[in-house]
Amino acid sequence: MQLVRLPGPTVEPVTLAEAKLAARVDGDAFDDLIPGLIAAARQVAEQECVRVFAGGVLRAELRDWPANIDIFDVFPIRSVAMSYRDGSTWVAVPEADIELVADGFGAVLLPAAGAVWPALPDVVGRRVRVDITAGPEDASGVPEGVKLFVQAQVAYWLRNPEAASDKPQVASPFLSALLDPARTWL
């Protein structure tokens, strides 16, 4: 299931001031650059740990109701909402009809006992939406090792600008171990 982060407020696990202190940056010359580096480092940590560290809403759009919906890469999950397209509008599935069964690495989304998924009309394209609110509510829910990783990664990129490019970012090998306690080990 492909998940897309919906636009909205995101609280990063590290503030601009914390990143500047860790990188030993004085002044405001890098104030426009550092927030983007914080977000990039957090995204690397999320990918490495298979967890969400900046709370928000993630959406999956599906063509049909599956027998169940496996959610593995959005831990921790705070809530789930579902809707389906009835031809021209999106209709919410009542919360009481949705059961979220947690397993060790995420959850499985099922119809609640006695409920069934509504019949879908003949509509071309994606007909089911799953909106998952995941991640900590604020930075206090982020493990300290992840915060330290983000700070150190930002400092590394500021000192080595050639390492931060438009290519996919990966964790620096010497910093990667900071994420070990927060990793989802499969």
C-alpha positions as CSV (number, residue, x, y, z in Angstrom):
1,M,0.0,0.0,0.0
2,Q,1.5,3.3,-1.0
3,L,1.1,6.1,1.5
4,V,1.3,9.8,0.8
5,R,1.8,12.4,3.5
6,L,-1.0,15.0,3.3
7,P,-0.1,18.6,3.6
8,G,-0.6,20.1,7.0
9,P,1.3,21.2,10.0
10,T,4.2,19.0,10.9
11,V,6.2,19.4,14.0
12,E,9.8,18.3,13.4
13,P,11.6,16.4,16.2
14,V,14.3,19.0,16.3
15,T,13.9,22.8,16.3
16,L,16.0,25.2,14.3
17,A,17.7,26.4,17.6
18,E,18.6,22.8,18.5
19,A,20.0,22.1,15.1
20,K,22.1,25.3,15.1
21,L,23.4,24.5,18.6
22,A,24.4,21.0,17.6
23,A,26.1,22.3,14.4
24,R,27.7,25.2,16.3
25,V,26.2,27.7,13.9
26,D,25.9,31.3,15.0
27,G,23.9,34.0,13.3
28,D,21.1,33.5,10.8
29,A,22.9,32.8,7.6
30,F,21.6,29.2,7.4
31,D,18.2,29.8,8.9
32,D,16.5,29.2,5.5
33,L,18.4,26.1,4.8
34,I,18.4,24.3,8.1
35,P,14.6,23.5,8.3
36,G,14.9,21.6,5.0
37,L,17.9,19.7,6.3
38,I,16.0,18.8,9.5
39,A,13.1,17.5,7.4
40,A,15.4,15.5,5.2
41,A,17.3,14.0,8.1
42,R,13.9,13.1,9.8
43,Q,12.8,11.4,6.6
44,V,16.0,9.4,6.5
45,A,15.4,8.3,10.1
46,E,11.8,7.4,9.2
47,Q,12.9,5.3,6.3
48,E,15.7,3.6,8.2
49,C,13.5,2.8,11.3
50,V,10.2,2.1,9.4
51,R,8.4,4.6,11.8
52,V,6.9,8.0,11.7
53,F,8.7,10.7,13.7
54,A,6.7,13.8,12.5
55,G,3.1,13.3,13.3
56,G,0.6,13.9,10.5
57,V,-1.9,12.2,8.2
58,L,-0.9,9.7,5.6
59,R,-3.3,8.6,2.9
60,A,-3.6,5.5,0.8
61,E,-6.0,5.3,-2.2
62,L,-7.1,1.9,-3.3
63,R,-9.2,0.6,-6.3
64,D,-11.2,-1.9,-4.2
65,W,-11.8,-3.1,-0.7
66,P,-9.2,-5.7,0.1
67,A,-10.0,-8.5,2.5
68,N,-7.9,-6.6,5.0
69,I,-5.5,-3.7,4.8
70,D,-2.0,-4.4,6.1
71,I,-0.4,-1.3,7.6
72,F,3.3,-1.9,8.4
73,D,5.2,1.3,7.8
74,V,3.2,3.9,9.9
75,F,4.1,3.1,13.5
76,P,2.8,4.5,15.9
77,I,-0.8,4.7,14.6
78,R,-3.1,7.2,16.5
79,S,-6.2,6.8,14.4
80,V,-7.7,5.7,11.1
81,A,-10.5,7.0,9.0
82,M,-11.9,5.5,5.8
83,S,-14.1,6.8,3.0
84,Y,-15.3,5.5,-0.3
85,R,-16.3,7.1,-3.5
86,D,-20.0,6.7,-4.3
87,G,-19.7,8.1,-7.8
88,S,-19.3,11.8,-7.3
89,T,-18.4,12.3,-3.6
90,W,-16.4,10.7,-0.8
91,V,-18.5,9.0,1.9
92,A,-17.0,8.4,5.4
93,V,-17.2,4.9,6.7
94,P,-18.6,5.0,10.3
95,E,-15.8,4.7,12.9
96,A,-17.7,1.9,14.6
97,D,-17.5,-0.2,11.4
98,I,-13.7,-0.1,11.4
99,E,-11.5,-2.3,13.5
100,L,-7.8,-1.6,13.8
101,V,-5.9,-4.7,15.0
102,A,-2.4,-3.9,16.1
103,D,0.4,-6.3,15.6
104,G,4.0,-5.9,16.5
105,F,5.0,-3.8,13.4
106,G,1.8,-1.8,12.6
107,A,-1.8,-2.9,12.2
108,V,-4.4,-4.6,10.1
109,L,-7.5,-2.7,9.2
110,L,-10.7,-4.9,9.1
111,P,-14.4,-4.5,9.1
112,A,-15.6,-4.5,12.8
113,A,-17.4,-7.5,14.0
114,G,-20.8,-7.7,12.3
115,A,-19.9,-5.0,9.8
116,V,-19.0,-5.3,6.1
117,W,-17.4,-2.8,3.8
118,P,-20.0,-0.9,1.7
119,A,-20.6,-2.0,-1.9
120,L,-18.6,0.1,-4.3
121,P,-20.3,1.5,-7.4
122,D,-18.8,1.1,-10.9
123,V,-16.3,4.0,-10.8
124,V,-13.1,4.0,-12.7
125,G,-10.0,4.6,-10.6
126,R,-9.4,4.8,-6.9
127,R,-12.5,4.2,-4.9
128,V,-11.3,3.8,-1.3
129,R,-9.3,6.2,0.9
130,V,-7.6,5.3,4.1
131,D,-6.3,8.2,6.2
132,I,-4.0,7.3,8.9
133,T,-3.0,9.7,11.7
134,A,0.4,8.5,12.8
135,G,3.5,9.5,14.6
136,P,3.9,11.3,17.9
137,E,1.8,14.3,18.7
138,D,4.8,16.4,19.5
139,A,8.6,16.2,19.6
140,S,8.5,14.8,23.2
141,G,7.3,11.5,21.7
142,V,10.4,11.1,19.5
143,P,13.2,8.9,20.9
144,E,16.3,10.8,22.0
145,G,18.5,8.8,19.7
146,V,16.5,9.9,16.7
147,K,16.7,13.6,17.8
148,L,20.4,13.2,18.2
149,F,20.7,11.6,14.8
150,V,18.8,14.5,13.1
151,Q,20.9,17.1,14.8
152,A,24.2,15.3,13.9
153,Q,23.0,14.6,10.3
154,V,22.2,18.3,9.9
155,A,25.6,19.3,11.3
156,Y,27.3,16.8,8.9
157,W,25.4,18.2,5.9
158,L,26.3,21.8,6.9
159,R,30.0,20.9,7.2
160,N,30.0,18.8,4.1
161,P,27.6,20.5,1.6
162,E,28.6,18.1,-1.2
163,A,26.9,15.2,0.8
164,A,23.5,17.0,0.7
165,S,22.3,16.8,-2.9
166,D,19.2,16.3,-4.9
167,K,19.8,12.6,-4.8
168,P,18.0,10.4,-2.3
169,Q,19.6,11.0,1.1
170,V,20.9,8.1,3.2
171,A,22.2,8.0,6.8
172,S,25.8,8.6,7.3
173,P,27.3,5.3,8.3
174,F,28.9,6.7,11.5
175,L,25.5,8.1,12.6
176,S,23.3,5.3,11.6
177,A,23.8,3.4,14.9
178,L,22.0,6.2,16.8
179,L,18.8,4.9,15.2
180,D,19.2,1.3,16.3
181,P,17.0,1.6,19.5
182,A,14.2,3.0,17.4
183,R,14.4,0.6,14.4
184,T,11.7,-1.8,13.6
185,W,13.5,-5.1,13.4
186,L,11.8,-7.5,11.1
